[in-house]
Amino acid sequence: MDTVAENRESTSMSKALDETAQSSSSPEVVHNAPGMRPTVAQGRYLERGLEQPGGKLPLFDREGREVPKKTIEACIAHGWAERWTLNPIKPDWLVCRLTAAGYRVLGRTPPDRKTK
């Protein structure tokens, strides 16, 4: 996908998220409506977590570019991803992993996570 198409997709996703956030009771969380599906960019990002232990999501895409922060934040807002750990060297990087809802939106069964 070229940069223009990605920007157009990001802009339309951002607009939809803004509208949803304004209509929800909490402006910080976008409620995951039944049947809501990730955009192409979000799906590409989330699918990479299926390949990693613990569902760890990438910081960079397959071409070595940083995953757009808006994509990561939208997945967190929908409940498909969650912050996992802070990176002390790069605290602005969002190190995330798939949630149970993230596995389900990708058509997978979430793994059992042992609580400590």
One Martini backbone bead per residue (centre of mass of N, CA, C, O) as a GRO file, in nm:
protein
  116
    1MET     BB    1   0.098   0.034   0.022
    2ASP     BB    2   0.074   0.354  -0.003
    3THR     BB    3   0.103   0.651   0.158
    4VAL     BB    4  -0.164   0.779   0.071
    5ALA     BB    5  -0.347   0.543   0.156
    6GLU     BB    6  -0.260   0.538   0.453
    7ASN     BB    7  -0.346   0.829   0.520
    8ARG     BB    8  -0.641   0.794   0.443
    9GLU     BB    9  -0.698   0.565   0.642
   10SER     BB   10  -0.609   0.716   0.899
   11THR     BB   11  -0.809   0.953   0.872
   12SER     BB   12  -1.074   0.788   0.873
   13MET     BB   13  -1.021   0.643   1.140
   14SER     BB   14  -0.988   0.894   1.317
   15LYS     BB   15  -1.271   1.008   1.263
   16ALA     BB   16  -1.427   0.763   1.371
   17LEU     BB   17  -1.304   0.770   1.655
   18ASP     BB   18  -1.394   1.053   1.733
   19GLU     BB   19  -1.700   1.002   1.706
   20THR     BB   20  -1.713   0.766   1.907
   21ALA     BB   21  -1.587   0.909   2.153
   22GLN     BB   22  -1.803   1.138   2.173
   23SER     BB   23  -2.051   0.922   2.218
   24SER     BB   24  -1.928   0.828   2.462
   25SER     BB   25  -1.894   0.821   2.809
   26SER     BB   26  -1.581   0.786   2.739
   27PRO     BB   27  -1.324   0.964   2.585
   28GLU     BB   28  -1.082   0.731   2.613
   29VAL     BB   29  -1.297   0.510   2.512
   30VAL     BB   30  -1.361   0.268   2.272
   31HIS     BB   31  -1.621   0.086   2.210
   32ASN     BB   32  -1.669  -0.251   2.128
   33ALA     BB   33  -1.856  -0.327   1.890
   34PRO     BB   34  -2.036  -0.544   1.754
   35GLY     BB   35  -1.859  -0.627   1.456
   36MET     BB   36  -1.602  -0.491   1.484
   37ARG     BB   37  -1.336  -0.401   1.264
   38PRO     BB   38  -1.041  -0.388   1.145
   39THR     BB   39  -0.836  -0.246   0.969
   40VAL     BB   40  -0.588  -0.313   0.766
   41ALA     BB   41  -0.362  -0.198   0.945
   42GLN     BB   42  -0.457  -0.326   1.210
   43GLY     BB   43  -0.452  -0.620   1.116
   44ARG     BB   44  -0.152  -0.633   1.048
   45TYR     BB   45  -0.059  -0.571   1.334
   46LEU     BB   46  -0.211  -0.796   1.494
   47GLU     BB   47  -0.106  -1.051   1.335
   48ARG     BB   48   0.189  -1.037   1.445
   49GLY     BB   49   0.110  -1.152   1.736
   50LEU     BB   50   0.069  -1.456   1.648
   51GLU     BB   51   0.399  -1.506   1.619
   52GLN     BB   52   0.424  -1.432   1.926
   53PRO     BB   53   0.503  -1.443   2.233
   54GLY     BB   54   0.223  -1.333   2.407
   55GLY     BB   55   0.139  -1.131   2.164
   56LYS     BB   56   0.351  -0.955   2.058
   57LEU     BB   57   0.390  -0.639   1.933
   58PRO     BB   58   0.509  -0.436   1.701
   59LEU     BB   59   0.712  -0.149   1.617
   60PHE     BB   60   0.758  -0.276   1.329
   61ASP     BB   61   0.744  -0.334   1.019
   62ARG     BB   62   0.849  -0.532   0.750
   63GLU     BB   63   1.016  -0.257   0.641
   64GLY     BB   64   1.112  -0.090   0.923
   65ARG     BB   65   0.874   0.074   1.008
   66GLU     BB   66   0.700   0.251   1.209
   67VAL     BB   67   0.430   0.217   1.379
   68PRO     BB   68   0.165   0.389   1.400
   69LYS     BB   69   0.032   0.533   1.676
   70LYS     BB   70  -0.267   0.532   1.584
   71THR     BB   71  -0.291   0.229   1.547
   72ILE     BB   72  -0.226   0.147   1.836
   73GLU     BB   73  -0.438   0.325   1.984
   74ALA     BB   74  -0.685   0.199   1.845
   75CYS     BB   75  -0.641  -0.091   1.953
   76ILE     BB   76  -0.661  -0.011   2.247
   77ALA     BB   77  -0.944   0.127   2.239
   78HIS     BB   78  -1.081  -0.156   2.137
   79GLY     BB   79  -0.922  -0.401   2.302
   80TRP     BB   80  -0.689  -0.559   2.120
   81ALA     BB   81  -0.481  -0.401   2.300
   82GLU     BB   82  -0.195  -0.381   2.530
   83ARG     BB   83  -0.002  -0.278   2.756
   84TRP     BB   84   0.300  -0.423   2.875
   85THR     BB   85   0.561  -0.231   2.854
   86LEU     BB   86   0.831  -0.041   2.936
   87ASN     BB   87   1.071   0.159   2.768
   88PRO     BB   88   1.350   0.309   2.898
   89ILE     BB   89   1.476   0.417   2.626
   90LYS     BB   90   1.160   0.433   2.490
   91PRO     BB   91   0.884   0.565   2.637
   92ASP     BB   92   0.708   0.632   2.362
   93TRP     BB   93   0.682   0.342   2.322
   94LEU     BB   94   0.440   0.090   2.234
   95VAL     BB   95   0.428  -0.189   2.426
   96CYS     BB   96   0.246  -0.469   2.307
   97ARG     BB   97  -0.051  -0.683   2.328
   98LEU     BB   98  -0.269  -0.913   2.296
   99THR     BB   99  -0.590  -0.972   2.346
  100ALA     BB  100  -0.862  -1.156   2.360
  101ALA     BB  101  -1.007  -0.970   2.155
  102GLY     BB  102  -0.782  -0.980   1.942
  103TYR     BB  103  -0.803  -1.279   1.879
  104ARG     BB  104  -1.107  -1.281   1.804
  105VAL     BB  105  -1.093  -1.070   1.564
  106LEU     BB  106  -0.893  -1.295   1.416
  107GLY     BB  107  -1.020  -1.592   1.477
  108ARG     BB  108  -0.906  -1.665   1.764
  109THR     BB  109  -0.790  -1.832   2.037
  110PRO     BB  110  -0.713  -1.761   2.337
  111PRO     BB  111  -0.477  -1.791   2.548
  112ASP     BB  112  -0.366  -1.901   2.836
  113ARG     BB  113  -0.325  -1.696   3.122
  114LYS     BB  114  -0.116  -1.676   3.373
  115THR     BB  115  -0.140  -1.587   3.697
  116LYS     BB  116   0.063  -1.427   3.963
   0.00000   0.00000   0.00000
